[in-house]
Every structure is written in C-alpha cells, then in structure tokens.
C-alpha cells in the first residue's frame, strides 16, 4: 500500500487527508502538537512542527513514503520540497519551495524575471522601517517574509504608526528583518493553477470577498470572474513569469493579484493550493475532485484535469467578531441541491477568536448556481440562515502557524 505524508493537520488539510484515505492510501500526518482535526483521520500521527525540516525528513524516511503533500498553508511548503528532493519524489523542489514561501526571496526572483509587482525595501531596524516608509509613495505594508495566512502583514498609513507596526511585525516573524512594500490601490483578485511536468494544466481566475483589518484578508471567492480579455492575458503572462521566476513545477499554485488601472500586479505566488474553500471552488467549477488530483500528482500517478463543465459557484467563511465560548451553531435553511457544503470547524463549548486572519475561521459555505448571480444570491441566503452565538470572553488560544 502506498503511503502519503500530509503536512499539517488543520481544517484545510482534512479534505486532503480524507480523500487520500478514500483512495486506499496509508496516510501519515505530521503537525505540531495540538487538538487538530486532521489527526483523527490519519493512520499514524507524528507531532513534528512542519517548519522542522530535519524532523519531517526523519518521518518521511522512517515511513518510506511514496509522496508528500500539503494544502492551504505556506509554512509547510519548505518541508514538502525538502522531502521531494531527499527521497526523489514528485513535487516542487526545495529551492522552488524556498523561493515561493519567503517574501524577500520571492521579490528578488520577481525582479530578475520582470514580474510586475509592488516596489519594496528591506527593513531590519526601526530606523530602516522609518526610512522605507518615507521612501515609498503613499501608504505602505509591513510584511513578515516568513508569514502565512495573512499573519505579520500590517498596513501603515502615517509616520506615527511606524513604531507600533514594527513591533507587531517583528513579533510575527522568526527573521531579523521584514519587507516594506508600496500599498497598491486597485481591485484585488486571485487565481488557482497547477503546473505538472513543466506544463500549466489550468488557470482559474477568481473574485475575492475581502475582510479588512490590519490588512486585506480573503474570506470568500467566486467564479467565473469577469475580466477584460487584455486583463486575462496580462494576468496569465504575469503568472507564467512568476512560475518561471520561482521555478515551480509539479505543484498547485495560489496566486494573488492586484489590478491597478489597466495593469495586473503580482502580490504573492504560493506553491500550494489556496485556502478559504478554493479547492472546493476548483472542484465544483470544473467537475473533477481537485484534492484527488493533488494526491495523484504527489504520487506521480498522472493527475487528470479534464474539465467536465464550468459551473458558477461561490464560497465564504463563517466568522465571528469576538473571543468567546461557542454555545450555538445552527443552520436555519432547508436542504438545497445547489448547497455543496455548510460546515463548522468547532464543537459547542470550544473557544473561538475574533476574525483577523484566515485561521480564525469558524466554518465555511460552498454553493453553486445556474448563473453566478444565482450562486451569489444563494450564498447570501444561506449566510443569513446560519446562527453562531458565543458567551464568556476568553483569552485567545495558542495556535500553530502551520495549521490553516
């Protein structure tokens, strides 16, 4: 029986783990310790932080795995690349993993390959952060280079806010520096893609629903996303240059773009599938199981990306606005054939956090429709029918950064 190593045990990894099990694989899950849902579905569990590359390599060698995979999180990508290189498995290389999971190295690679991206500077002190703020036009964004899930990303709009933002971003990073990036004003959107044996298998642009706190955080997505033909061509060109710059191959791709005027800027590219229900969006829109194709690719079993259709669909996270203990989670709408999923991540009595980043989610909704308008209308109706109540303010739970 083939063995698949899945890195991460958070809610984003659960569908991947369950699909691998349904495919008859022996599934090994590695993650930092905690009450993570993916552990319940694994054949064997290793409590190893996925940023501990040597520890993950020991697990992979001991288990003699046939493939390694993750989804929805950047922090595990480096270990995926290391295992692929060390064991000769199908997947992105450690170099590609490093380039696509470190914002500083990503920016440098983009510059060498003429990828259109926001101007940036490096800051390793308060003085450097102040100088960078003064050097770049308008507002800026402080970004931890090793963060994931929108952690360590802070918009700075005044000189007086620089010192506080510096403290917060340095607390969020393991590095001694971060990047200060020009804040782009425009329309943010994204794309999912997959590259296999050097060929891009598909590119799916999607619209984003955003939550704005310290920075913009996606809380939902929808397809099809209406773009002018020249914008689509520009996005595809920028994505192809990004793939070449980051040396990505044999992996899913999560792309974040900003349309500024008539030009598409690349915000970030990840060498893994997106979170926030995006694999479900790909599966629903194209008519194949995207999790299955990720597993097949990791095992070098010729993933199949034939499109059965192009179904309009939409998804959104269920979120809450305060710390508390869950006392009520109810779905008030009747079953509907176009409601793909309504799911909760927590049980009654669990503690939850106010939403700030993607891992603060409480659940998700995925719907489809004959038209995008139908899907969006259904999504709103389902959202209104869901009731989530909490009581008792509690302190924020300690979280593992890898488990998105």
Order of alpha helices (4+ residues) and beta strands (2+ residues): beta-alpha-beta-beta-alpha-beta-alpha-alpha-alpha-beta-alpha-beta-beta-alpha-beta-beta-beta-beta-alpha-beta-beta-alpha-alpha-beta-beta-beta-beta-beta-alpha-beta
